[in-house]
Amino acid sequence: MMMHISVPPSHVAGRVVGPLGPPTPMPEFSGKSAWRMRLRKDRRAGQPAQLMSCQAAQVEPGLQQGEGQLPLGAALPLPQKGVQADSTMLVGNTPLVLLPRICKGTYGTVAAKLESMEPCNSVKDRICLAMITAAEEQGLIAPGRTLLVEPTSGNTGIGLAYVAAAKGYSLLLTMPDSMSIERRTLLRAFGAQIVLTNGKLGMTGAIKEAQKIVAARPEAFMLQQFENPANPRVHYETTGPELWRDTAGQIDFLVAGVGTGGTISGAGQYLKEQNPGVQLVAVEPAESPVISGGRPGYHQIQGIGPGFMPKNLKVDILDEVIRISSKESVEMSRRLAVEEGLLVGISSGCAVAAALRVAQRSENKDKLIVTVLPSFGERYLSTVLFSSLVGECDQLPVHY
């Protein structure tokens, strides 16, 4: 049986139904386009736009489908509450927030999903837990007898290190030596082993080294994030439904950077099944535009643009590919920190820069463009993103 909630879903018969206390009065407006009318009103008044969320809302028993209501599947993820059994239970249900200052004067509105607020501060926490759980369920791995091996540009390694530590696995990671010192330190803090490869070879070099290790060690098992079906599946089962839920089904575009391709393929497929009109926009480095037919090349956007076409990327469901340079990505990441209070990584700046281009098109007036911010900015202090600030802070005068 399908469940239905009013749109905005937090507005059910004039009140919010949630786990925290009695119902709360809500504003007197509802209907499928209610949030858009509110959005236009806020923009005309020069105030930050407000998008009502159903993140804390639940469905009242017996609620019937009617005008202005959206069907939601029984597998819809609910916000976490209460005490969780272990740290892996904290993965998912990240918040969605508008970017009013960055998007001032644009035709469309951009909302960002803060995957930087996952337990280990990146979107990769989702796929790491999913890949390990799937392998366990298939009887392929077990704590104490399996050495997990994975080539990673950093965030997947940190997510794997976190989940491996929580579940009792040994972990060995191969990665390009161009990855930040913060990432390497975090991995060692979780107890993972690290093997560095030539950064100019990109992820291709890291993958070849991981394959050599697995071939030489019988206890080793490689999860293969670039082709593991558990990767896009977890985004189909969680990220996509969360976006649909938190936008009240009013999402028009999903803009996401492509590393493994799991986020845009899994979440994008789910969104298109709910509404075929949702547009999927992939983002890749301008210096390494493989998806759009260019040649691989060196770039500074850690986490995306691996230099090859990942098997988990469903190119056939994409509507557009946007190229963003490393320079533009870094500049936007810095803007997000000082203008929106969001300290995020370089790939987050890349995604927002692409989303902003979509929002600036006149044909996208009043459209909702959602993008994904993959990781937290503190992980990039020694990189081109904030390295100048590190030197500046090191030279600050001391006042006695």
N, C-alpha and C positions, 0 to 999 in steps of 0.2 A: 504494500500500500504506500502511495506517495504521500509525503507531508507537504503542507503549504504554509507559507507565511506571507503576511501583507508586505507591501513595498512602500516605504522603507520597512524592513522586517522588524526593526526595533519598535515599530508603531503597531501594536496589536490591540485593537479596540480601545485606543486612546491611552495605552499604558505599556510599560516594559515588563515582560515576564522574565525573570532571571533568578539566579541562585542566591542573590544577596538581598534578603529582606523583602518587604512588601512591594507591590506594584508602584511605579513612579509615573506621575502625570507626564504626558508628552504633548508637543505642539499640535495644534489642530490642522494638520495637513497630511494627506496620504495619497495613495495612487501611484501608478507605475512611473510617472514622470515627476513625482513630487520633489525628489532631491535635485532634479535639474532646475525646477522653478526656484527652489531655495538657492541654488548655486548662482543663477543669474541675478537674483535679488541681492545677494551678498556682493557680487562683483560690481553691480551698479552703485552700491553704497560705498564701494571702496574698502570693504571689509574682507578679511580672510574667508575664503569659501569654506562652507561646512558640508561635509558629506556624511549623512547619517549612516551608522553602521549597525549590523545585526550581530556583532561579535558576542555581545552578552545576552542576546535575546534567545528565548526558547519558545517552542510552539505550544500554545494552549491546547489541551485535549479537546477534540471535537471541532477544531477550526476547519471550516469548509472552504473549498476553492471558490473564488469569486473574482470580480473585476479588480485589477490591480494586484493580483497575487501571482507569485512565481512558484512553480513546482521545484522541490528540492529532493534529491535522492536520499534513501534511508542511510547511506554511508557517509552523510555529511559530517565532517569533523566538528566536534564541539570544543569550545575553549576549555582548557584544563582548570581543574579546581581541586581543592583538598590536598592531602599529602601524597606525593608520588612514591612508587615503590623503589625506584632508583633513578639516576641522572638521565638515563636514556629516555625516560618517559617525558622529558621536558622538550623534546624535539617537536617543532611545528607550531602552528597557530601564532605566527608572528604578526605584528600589527601593520596596518596600512595607514599611511599619512599623506596629506596633501602637501604640495610644495608651493605655497602662495607667493613667496618673494622671488624665487627662481622663475616662476611662470607668470610674473606680472606682465600684463599686456598681451598675452597669447590668446588665441581663439579657443583652444581646447584647454582642459584642465589635466594636470599630471598628478597622479598619486603613486607613492612609492611603497613597496612592500619591504619592510625592514628585516631581511634575513640576517642582517648584522646583529640581531637580537636573539639568535639561536643560542643554545647552551655554550657552544664554542665559537660563537660569533660569525658563522658563515652558513650559506645555503647548503654547503656540502655535508653538514650534519645530517640532513635528511637522507641523502643517498648512502652515506657510510653506514648508518644504522640499517637501512633497507637491504643493502648488499650483504652485510654480515648475517643478518637475520635470515635472508633467503638461502644463503649457503648452509647455514645451520639446519634449516628445515629440510634441506635436500640431503643432509648427512655428509656433506662434503668437508666440513671443518668442525673442530671442537677445541675448546680451551685446553691447553696443556700438551696437545699433540700437533697443532698446526702453527706454522710460521706464516703470517699474512704478509704478502709482498705486494707493493703497488707503486707504479710510477705516478708522480703527482707534482703539480706546480705549486703546491703549498697548502691550500685550504682543505683539499681532500685528505691530505696527509694528516692535518691537525684533527679533522673530524674522525678519521680512522684511529688516530692515536687515542683520542677521547673515548670512542666506543670500545676499542681494544682493551684499554685500561679498565673500563667499567665491566667488561665481560671476561677479563683474564687471559687475553691473547698476547703473544709476542708479535711484534710488527717491525718490518724493515721497509724503508721507503727510498726510492730513487727519485732525484729531482735535479733540474738544471741549477748550476751554480749561480745563476742570475736571481734566484729567489732570495728574499730579504732575510737578514740575520734574525729578525724577530720570529719569522716562521720556523727557522731551524732551531732556535732556542726553545720555542714552544713544543716542538716535536720531542726534543730531548727531555724536556720537563715531564712529558707524559711517559717517558721510558722507551720511546721508539729509537731504532737504529736508522742512520741516514747514510746514503751513498750518493755523492754529488756527481753530476755529469756535465759535459760541456754545454754552457748556456746558449752558445750560438747554434747548437743542434736542436734547440727547443725541446719539446716533449718527445720528439722522435728518438733522441738520444737516451732519454730517461726510460722510455718503453723498452728499447733494445737491451739496456742494462738489466732491467727487471726480468726480462725473458731469460737472459743468461743465468741469473741467480736461481730462478725457478727450475730451469733445466738441470742445474747442478745440485740442487738440494731437494730430496724426495719429500721432506716435510713441508715444503713451501707451497703456498696456494695464492694465486694472483686473482684479485677480484675484478680487474679490468673495467674500470669505470666508463671507459669510452664505448664499450659494447655490451656491458651488463644490462639485461632488460629490467632489472630491479631499479635501475637509475631513473629512466623516464616513467616507470610504473608508479614510483612513490610520488612523483610530481602530479601524475594523473589522479592518484588517490587522495592526495592531501593539498598540495599547492593550488591546483586548479579549483577544487571545491572551496577552499578558503577565499580565493579571489572572487569567486562567484557569490559566495555568501556575504563577504564584507562590502561588496559594491552593490548589493541588492540586485544582482543580475544586470546591472547597467554598464558594465565594462564594454568599451568599444574597441580598444586596442590593448594588446599585450606586447610590450617592448622588452626584449631580454638579450643580454650578451650571450654568445655561444662559446662554451668551452668544450664540454662533452656533448652538448645539445640536449641534455636531459630536461632542463627546466622548460624551455620553450616547446619541446616536443610533447612532453607529458602534460603539463598544465595547458598548453595550447590545444591539444587534442580534446581535453575535457571541456574547455570553454567553447570550442567549435561545435561540440555535440550538444551543448545547451543552447547556443545561438550561432548558427553558421556565419552570421554577419560579423562576428568578432574578427578583427584583423590581427595577424601575427607578424611582428616585425623583429627579425633577427639583427643583431648588432655584432660587427666584427672590426678588428683593427684595420685602419686604412693602409697600414704598412704590410699587412698580411691578409689580403682579402680573398681567401681561398673559396669561401662559400659563393661569392659573387663572380667567381671565375678568374681571379687574379693569382699571382704567385705568392708562395709563403715568404715571409721576411721577418727580420728582427723587429720587435716592438717592446714597449714598456708597460703594457696593460696586463699585469699578472692575473692569470686565471682564465683568460679567454684567448681565442686565436691560437690554437695549438699547432697550426701549420699544415694540417691535413683535414680531410672531411671525416668527422667522427661518425661511426656506425649508428650511434644513438640519435643522430639528428635526422628528423623526418622532414626532408627538404620539400616534399610534396605538399605539406600543409602550410608552408610559409607564404605570406603575401608580399613581403618586401624584405630586402636586406639593406641596411644602412652602414656605411663605413665611417668610423670616427678615428681620428688620429690620436696618438699617445699624448701629444701636447694638449689637445682639446679636452681629453679625458682627465688629465691632471688638473687643468684649470677649473673644470667643473667640480671635481672632487673638493678642491680648495674652497670654491664658492659654497658648496653644500655645508661645509663646516661653519663658515662665518656668516652665511645668510639664512640658513635653515637650522643651524645647531645640530647637524647630522655629521658626525665624524665617520667617514666611510672610506673604502679603498678605491683604487684607480678604476677598476672595472665598474664600480658604482657610478663614478663620474661619467664613464663612457656610456652607460645605459641611460642616464638622465639626459646627457647631451643629445642622444638620439631621440628620446621621448620628447624633448623640447622642440626638435625640428618638426616632429609630427604635430605637436600642439600649435605650432606657428602657422600651419597651413589654414587658409581661410575656409576651405571645405570641411574642416574639422571643428567648426564653431560648436561649442557646448558639448563636444565629445569628451569622454573620459578615457584618458590614456594612462594605463597602469604599467609601471616598470618595477624591476626587482633590483634591490641594492644587496649584492651578494655578501659583502663582508665589512668588518669594522676597521676603522682607519688606524687604530693604535698599532695594528700589525704592519704598518708601512712607514714608520717613523724614519727608518734609515734609507728609504728609497727616494727616488726623484720627487715623490709627492711632498715629503716634509724634511728632507735632508738639510735644506738651507736653514730651516728653523732650528734644527738641532745645533748647527754651528753657531747660529745667532744666540741661542740660549746659553751655549757654552761660554760665550764672550760677554755675557751681561755683567755690568759693574756691581761690585758689592758696596753697599752703603753702611758705614759704621756709625 
